[in-house]
Amino acid sequence: MGIPVFPPRFDTDLLKPFYEGLEKGELRMSACSTCGEFHWYPPEILHCHPEAKIDWRTISPEGVIYSFTTVTRSLLPGDHRDEVPFTVILVESDDVPNARIPSIFMAREGQEAECGMRVRLSPVQAGEHILPAFEAID
Ligand SMILES: [Zn+2]
């Protein structure tokens, strides 16, 4: 299994706290500063309270795989042949069910992702960037 190496999109600073959390080994999610409702992907304007700001909260680094797919041919621009295959998973944190965070599955030898599999955050360095990744909990 490989790791996709590409820079996360930083057109805005919207996701910066998320990636700063990963650097510290924390899983962070955006929430409304007024009512506390979690929002993922972080919106530029909160629909629950448009005047409120986004708070970033550290949530459980453990959860379950909601869905997954294994990428065997990269569609990223450039030459990424050495980075496949890798498995992209959607993870629901125990603290925020229904918010699904796209991540990389860090498989052990011979291990495959399964829906409902318990996983723990294990951020991975990919080139100059850190990516959200999870490994199975034994
Ligand atoms: Zn709100």
Boltz pocket constraint, residues with backbone or C-beta under 6 A from the ligand:
constraints:
  - pocket:
      binder: B
      contacts: [[A, 32], [A, 33], [A, 34], [A, 35], [A, 36], [A, 37], [A, 46], [A, 48], [A, 49], [A, 52]]
      max_distance: 6.0
